[in-house]
Amino acid sequence: MTDLAVAVPEPIVGRSLWGNAWARLKRNRAAMFSLYYLAFITVISVFGPMVVPHEYTTIYGDYVRMPPSLSAYPKPDMIQGALTDAIKRMRANIKEWHQDGNRVIVTVTSTRPIDDRNIRYLDRSDAFDDTRIENKSADGLEVTMSSAIKQQYFYFGTDNTGRDLLSRTLMAGRISLAIGLLAGVVAGVIGVIYGATAGFAGGRVDEVMMRIVDVLYSLPFIFFVIMLVVFFGRNFVLMFLAVGAVLWLDMARIVRGQALSIRRQEYVQA
């Protein structure tokens, strides 16, 4: 008896809707570039504030409205001005000063004996640190001090109050992503439940619920946010509520329309 070779057909593997969507997305180069760019922005916004050298709330009074720079502050032409401002707070006058490497040597005079604790005025400056008294006259009217130049980097510059713009930009990106994601989830949940209820109930219930949506549509978004701020004050959670309270309207209409369409199908009516 002769054995016959029977060709077994390969099983047909179907593709899910998610698989089809992902295949179409990969064929679109612009969409893939946007996806990678969004992922990059997300990673930078989430982990960036952990590695930047400045807190987004820290105010540097000596560096107000500084332009972006890759080199450290203070610049050579800024040292004398920062030194003069710090010495003025000591109620003393600069006799002479010079820079020795990364330290500044300054001699100050006053009409009254200078207290050793006055060196804190230099340490409080954003430009200097580790101030020490090198020499002091017997009557205390002349003091020679040395202070290290504290280098600060502001790659994006500073704002009009002296806050680092890089750290504030990263923090703003983190907050924007959080609001967008969580507000989208809130809007999706509310919109799906509201729209499905209106579409399933139909009749007068549907009419009343959709008229409420129309009324909310007529309210300006800015007016709605101002009203929430007036009643509840500034709050991070308030932004989720404000954005989510507006985004769910579109979702409710879409889901309501789908619910009405499915409700009229024969297998549902049966």
C-alpha positions in Angstrom: 0.0 0.0 0.0 1.5 3.3 -1.0 1.6 6.2 1.5 0.3 9.4 0.0 1.8 12.7 1.2 -1.0 14.9 2.3 -0.3 18.6 2.4 -1.7 20.0 5.7 -2.8 23.6 5.2 -1.3 26.0 7.7 -3.8 27.4 10.2 -5.1 30.8 9.4 -4.2 33.2 12.1 -6.5 36.1 12.5 -5.6 39.6 13.5 -7.4 41.5 16.2 -8.7 45.1 15.8 -5.7 46.3 18.0 -3.4 44.4 15.7 -4.8 46.0 12.6 -4.6 49.5 14.2 -1.0 48.9 15.3 -0.1 47.7 11.7 -1.6 50.9 10.2 0.1 53.0 12.8 3.6 51.5 12.0 3.1 52.2 8.3 2.5 55.9 9.0 6.0 57.4 9.6 4.6 60.8 10.8 2.5 59.0 13.4 5.4 56.9 14.6 7.7 59.9 14.9 5.0 61.7 16.9 4.6 58.6 19.1 8.4 58.4 19.8 8.5 62.2 20.4 5.6 62.0 22.9 7.3 59.1 24.7 10.5 61.2 24.9 8.6 64.2 26.3 6.9 61.9 28.8 10.2 60.4 30.1 11.8 63.8 30.3 8.9 65.4 32.1 8.5 62.5 34.6 12.2 62.0 35.5 13.7 65.3 34.5 12.8 67.2 37.7 14.7 64.6 39.7 18.0 65.3 38.1 18.0 69.1 37.4 20.1 71.0 39.9 17.4 73.5 41.0 14.0 73.2 42.6 11.2 74.7 40.5 10.1 76.9 43.6 13.6 78.2 44.5 14.0 81.9 44.0 17.4 83.3 43.1 17.2 87.0 43.8 20.6 87.8 42.2 19.6 86.1 39.0 16.4 87.7 37.8 15.6 87.4 34.1 18.9 85.8 33.2 19.2 84.7 29.5 19.8 81.0 28.7 23.4 80.0 29.0 25.6 76.9 28.9 28.2 78.5 31.1 28.0 79.0 34.8 26.7 82.1 36.6 27.8 84.5 37.9 29.6 85.8 34.8 32.9 87.7 35.3 31.2 91.0 34.8 28.5 90.2 37.4 30.9 89.4 40.3 31.6 93.0 41.3 27.9 93.9 41.3 26.9 90.9 43.4 29.8 91.6 45.8 28.8 95.3 46.2 25.2 94.4 47.0 26.3 91.9 49.6 28.7 94.3 51.3 26.1 97.1 51.3 23.9 94.8 53.5 26.8 94.7 56.0 26.8 98.5 56.1 30.4 98.6 55.1 32.4 99.9 52.1 34.7 97.9 49.8 38.3 99.1 50.0 39.7 96.7 47.5 38.9 93.3 46.1 40.4 90.8 43.6 39.7 87.3 42.4 42.0 84.4 43.1 40.9 81.4 41.2 37.5 80.4 42.3 37.6 82.7 45.4 37.1 86.4 45.9 39.3 88.3 48.4 37.7 91.5 49.6 38.7 94.1 52.1 35.9 96.2 53.7 36.0 99.1 56.0 33.4 100.7 58.3 33.0 103.6 60.7 32.0 101.1 63.4 33.6 97.7 64.4 32.5 95.0 62.0 30.9 92.0 63.7 32.3 88.6 62.6 28.7 87.4 62.1 28.3 89.8 59.2 30.0 87.4 56.9 26.5 85.7 56.6 25.5 88.5 54.2 28.0 87.1 51.7 26.8 83.5 52.3 23.2 84.6 51.8 24.0 85.8 48.3 23.3 83.5 45.4 26.8 84.2 44.0 29.0 83.4 47.0 29.5 80.7 49.6 32.0 79.5 52.2 32.9 82.9 53.4 35.9 83.2 55.9 37.6 86.0 57.7 41.3 86.2 56.6 42.4 89.2 58.6 40.9 91.8 60.9 42.4 95.0 62.3 42.8 95.6 66.0 40.0 98.1 66.1 37.7 96.0 64.0 37.1 98.7 61.4 38.8 96.8 58.6 38.2 93.2 57.7 39.6 91.1 54.9 37.4 88.2 53.8 37.5 85.5 51.2 34.5 83.8 49.7 34.0 81.0 47.2 32.2 81.8 43.9 29.1 79.7 43.9 28.5 78.5 40.3 24.9 78.1 39.1 23.8 76.8 35.8 20.6 78.1 34.2 20.3 76.4 30.8 16.9 77.9 30.1 17.5 81.1 32.0 15.4 82.4 34.8 12.0 84.2 35.0 11.1 87.6 36.4 11.3 86.3 40.0 14.6 84.4 39.6 13.3 80.9 39.3 15.0 78.4 37.0 13.0 78.0 33.8 14.3 74.5 33.0 13.0 73.0 36.2 9.7 74.9 35.9 9.3 73.7 32.3 9.8 70.1 33.2 7.4 70.4 36.1 4.8 72.1 33.9 5.2 69.2 31.4 4.6 66.7 34.2 1.5 68.5 35.4 0.2 68.9 31.9 0.6 65.1 31.2 -1.0 64.2 34.5 -4.0 66.5 33.8 -4.4 65.2 30.2 -4.3 61.5 31.2 -6.3 61.7 34.4 -8.8 64.2 33.0 -9.2 61.9 30.0 -9.9 58.9 32.2 -12.5 60.9 34.2 -14.1 62.3 31.1 -14.2 58.8 29.5 -15.8 57.2 32.6 -18.4 59.9 33.0 -19.2 60.2 29.3 -19.6 56.5 28.8 -21.9 56.0 31.8 -24.0 59.2 31.0 -24.2 58.5 27.3 -25.0 54.8 27.7 -27.7 55.6 30.2 -29.3 58.2 28.0 -29.2 56.0 24.9 -30.5 52.9 26.8 -33.4 54.7 28.5 -34.5 56.7 25.5 -37.7 58.7 25.4 -38.1 61.6 27.9 -35.1 60.6 30.0 -32.9 60.8 26.9 -34.4 64.2 26.1 -33.8 65.6 29.5 -30.2 64.3 29.8 -29.2 65.6 26.4 -30.7 69.0 27.1 -28.5 69.1 30.2 -25.5 68.4 27.9 -26.6 71.2 25.6 -26.7 73.7 28.5 -23.2 72.7 29.7 -22.0 73.0 26.1 -23.2 76.7 26.1 -21.1 77.6 29.1 -17.7 79.1 28.2 -14.8 76.9 29.5 -12.9 79.9 31.0 -16.0 81.0 32.8 -16.5 77.6 34.2 -12.9 77.4 35.5 -13.1 80.8 37.0 -16.3 79.8 38.8 -14.7 76.7 40.2 -11.6 78.7 41.4 -13.8 81.3 43.1 -15.8 78.6 45.0 -13.0 76.1 45.8 -9.8 78.1 45.5 -6.6 77.0 43.7 -6.2 73.3 43.8 -4.3 70.8 41.7 -7.3 68.4 41.8 -9.5 71.2 40.7 -7.8 71.2 37.3 -8.8 67.5 36.7 -12.4 68.3 37.6 -12.4 71.4 35.4 -11.0 69.7 32.3 -12.9 66.4 32.9 -16.2 68.3 33.4 -15.9 69.6 29.8 -14.3 66.7 28.0 -17.0 64.2 28.9 -19.7 66.1 26.9 -18.4 64.9 23.5 -17.9 61.4 24.8 -21.5 61.3 26.1 -22.9 62.3 22.7 -20.8 59.7 20.9 -21.8 56.9 23.3 -25.4 57.9 23.3 -25.5 57.7 19.5 -24.0 54.3 19.5 -26.3 53.1 22.2 -29.4 54.3 20.3 -28.0 52.6 17.1 -27.5 49.3 18.9 -30.8 49.6 20.7 -32.6 49.5 17.3 -30.9 46.3 16.1 -33.1 43.3 15.6 -31.2 41.1 18.0 -31.7 43.6 20.8 -35.4 44.1 20.1 -35.9 40.4 20.0 
